[in-house]
Amino acid sequence: MAHIELPAGLPGIRGPLAFSPATTRPIRDLTQILLHDPNTLSPGERELIAAYVSARNECVYCDSSHSATAACHLGNDESLVAQVKRDPDGAPISDKMKALLAIAGKVQRSGRDVTTADVDRARRHGATDKEIHDTVLIAALFCMFNRYVDGLATFTPKNPDFYRESGANIVAHGYADPAWPRPTHTLDGEVPAPAKR
């Protein structure tokens, strides 16, 4: 049950975004820039960073949502996304992505945990300063998003198809689409608990 009265039927971050339109636009715009707009890191790679951080923060909604979106970008390869979250160094991804995920994991714990050696490793594997910057910012942003979603105890659908459909919609339209965060799909019978009064 959500801690505040959020709009009915809007799971995860969608409820708080609809509740506070003044903060929705900057959140949506920054998410669009970091995860969807053109970048030397692919949208799938950037969504992997978001999913990895969200999994480490145990935010079920953000983990499920961005894992599904990453998988959709990566040829619907859900097993790759699961492997990256479980063991990025053993996953079949580039050495550059392994180094960037190591940085993201340290940001998730504390920004002060990132070392010069971590950055040097990423550079040795071809990461640019912009890619390092964006990795740190994505990781920091998702720590905020995870706490935003969980701190308000928002509704988290259990049906994985909800996240797959949402991910496909994001891949097709991005985060700047005015329809986001309005859902374009059903919750398949799942009903969020009424908010506390």
N, C-alpha and C positions, 0 to 999 in steps of 0.2 A: 504494500500500500504506500503510495507516494506521501511524502511528508507535507506537501502543500497541495492545494487544489489545482491540478493541471488539466488542460483540455482533454476530454474523454477520447479514448481510442488512439492516442498518439504514444507509441512506445519509445523507450530510450530517450535519446537527446531530443527527439521531435516534440515531446511534451513541453520541456523547458523553453525550447526555441519559440514555440507558438505562444507560450505564456508571456514571453518578454520580447516583443518585436523590435524594440530599440537595440537590443544586443544581438538579435538574429542576423542582421545584415553583415556586420563586421565578422562575425563567426563564420557565416556562410562564405563570404568573400575570401577570407584567409584560408579556409579549408579548400576552396576551389583552386587558389593559387598554389598551395603546397602539395595537393594530391592529384589534381586533374589537369591543370594548365601545362603547356609545353615546358619541358625540362629535360636535362640530359639524363636524369633518372626516369625510367618509365613509370607510368601510373601504377603498374603492378608492383614495381619495386618500392614505390612510396607507400602504397597500401600495405605492403608487407611490414614496413617499419611501424605503421600505425597499429597493425594487428599484433605485432610482436610486443610492443610496449603495452598495449591493452591487455594482452594475455598475462604479462608479468604483473600488471596491476590488478589482475583478477576481476576485471570489469567485463562481465559476461556479455552485456549488450554490445559494447564497442568491439570486443574481441570477435564476437560472432559476425557483426556487421562488416567489419573491415577485413576479416578473413574471407568472407564470401565475396566481397568486392575484389580483393586481391586475386582470389581463385578465378573469378570471371575474367579479369584482365589477363591472367596467365593460362588461358586455354581451359578453364574450368578444372584446373589441377588442384583439387582440395587436399590431396595427399601431400603435395609439395608444400603447401602453406602449413599444414600440420607439422611436417618435418622441420621446416624452418623455425617454427615456434618452439619445438621440442629441443632441437639441436642444430642451431644455425651453422656451426662449423662443420658438421657432418652432412649438411644438406647439399644437393646438387645446384648450388648457386655460385655466382662469381666470387672470387676472392675479395673483390671490391665490396660487394654486398655483405660478405661475412664481416669485413672490417667496419663497415658502416653500422651494421646491426650491433656489433660490439660496443660502438660508441652510443647508439640508442639505448642499449641495455644499461650502460653506466649512467646516462642522463636520467633514466627511469629511477635509479636508486638515489642519485644526487649528481647535479651538474659538476660538482667539484671532483667527482670520481674520474672524469675524463682526463686522460694524461696526454702529454706531448707524444709519448710512445704510441698511444692509440691513434692520434692524428697522423703521425708519421707512417704507421702501418697502412692506414687508408690511402694516404698519398702514394705510397710505394705501389699500391695495387690500382692506381689510376684515378683515385677520387680527386675531384677539383675542390678548391676552397668553397665554391658555391654548393657543391653536393654535401660537403661536411657541414656547412652552415644549415642547409635545409634539413639534414638528418637530425641535427640538434634541435632545430625549431619544431619539426614534426614530433619528435619524442617529447619535448616539453609541452607542446600543445595537447598531445594525447594524454599526458598526465593530468592536465587541466580538464579535458573532456571526460576522462574516466571518473574524476572526482565530482564533476558536475552531474553526471548521470547517476552515480552511486550515492552521492551526498544528498540528492533529493529522492532517493529510493524509487526511481522511475520504473515503469512496467517493462519487463523483459520477456518478449515472446519466446516460447520453447521450440516452436516448429522451425527446423532449419530451412524449409522452403521459403519462409518469410524473408530470411536474410539473403537467400539466393536471388529472389525476385528483386529485392531492394538493391542488391549489388549490381544486378543487370541494368536496373534503371539508372544507377549512378554512373556506370560505365557508359551508357548511352547518352546521358544528359548532363552529367557532372553535378557539382554542388551549388552552382550559381543559378540553376534552374529555379525560377520563381515558385514552381510547384513543390520544391523541397523546402521544408520538411513534411509537407502533406503526403500521407501515404497514397499510393496508387494501387494498392492491393489490400486484400482482407487479412485478418489475423487468424483465419481458419477456425473460428469459433472461440479463440482465446479472448477473454475479456479482462482488461486491466481492473484491478481492485479499485474501489472508490477511494479518493484522496481523503486523508485525515482532515477533519474540520477544526 
